[in-house]
Amino acid sequence: MAQLKVTQTKSKIGGTSVQRNTLRSLGLKRIGDTVVKEDRPEIRGMVNAVIHLVSVEEVK
């Protein structure tokens, strides 16, 4: 199954509480943090909510 590599590229300061909570749920705490998550609809939805703060790559 494919996986997504999610890296936080911008600060969560100034974002809404929903965006901050979404970053925390993804496991991202600071700029430069990277996590690898399963490519599931739930994760895609979280990434789409904060797409302006993260970069996403597909890992096989």
N, C-alpha and C positions, 0 to 999 in steps of 0.2 A: 504494500500500500504506500502511496506517495505521502510525503511529509512536507510541511511548510517551515522554512527558516524565517523567523520574524525578528527583526532588529529595530529597536527604538532609535529614531534618528533626530527627533525633536523633543523639546521639553513639554511636560504635561502642565506646566504652570500656565494659567490663563484658560485652561480647558474646563469643560463642565465636569461636575462630579461624576457623571456617567462615564465620560471619557477616562478620567483618572481611575475609576473602579475597573473599567475594562482593561486598561493597561496592567493593573495589579492582578487581575484574573488571568491574564496571559502569562504572568510571571515576569513582567518587565518593571524594573524599579528605577533605572536611570538611563541616560543617553548612552548608547553603545552596548547595552545589554542585548543578548541574543538568546532565543529559545527555539527549540525544534518541537513542533506539535504535529499530531496526526492531521491529515487533510480531511476534515469532517465539516459538515454544514454549520455546526455550532461555532467552530473555530473561525471559519470563513466569515460568519456574521460578526464576530467580535473584531476581526481584522478590518472589515469594511467600516465599522463604527469609528475606527481610529486610523484609517488609511493615510491621513495627512501627517501622522506622527511616526509612522513606521515604514520600513521597507520589507518586502516579502519576496522570497525566492522559493522555488519548488525544488525539493531534494528527493532523489530517488533511492 
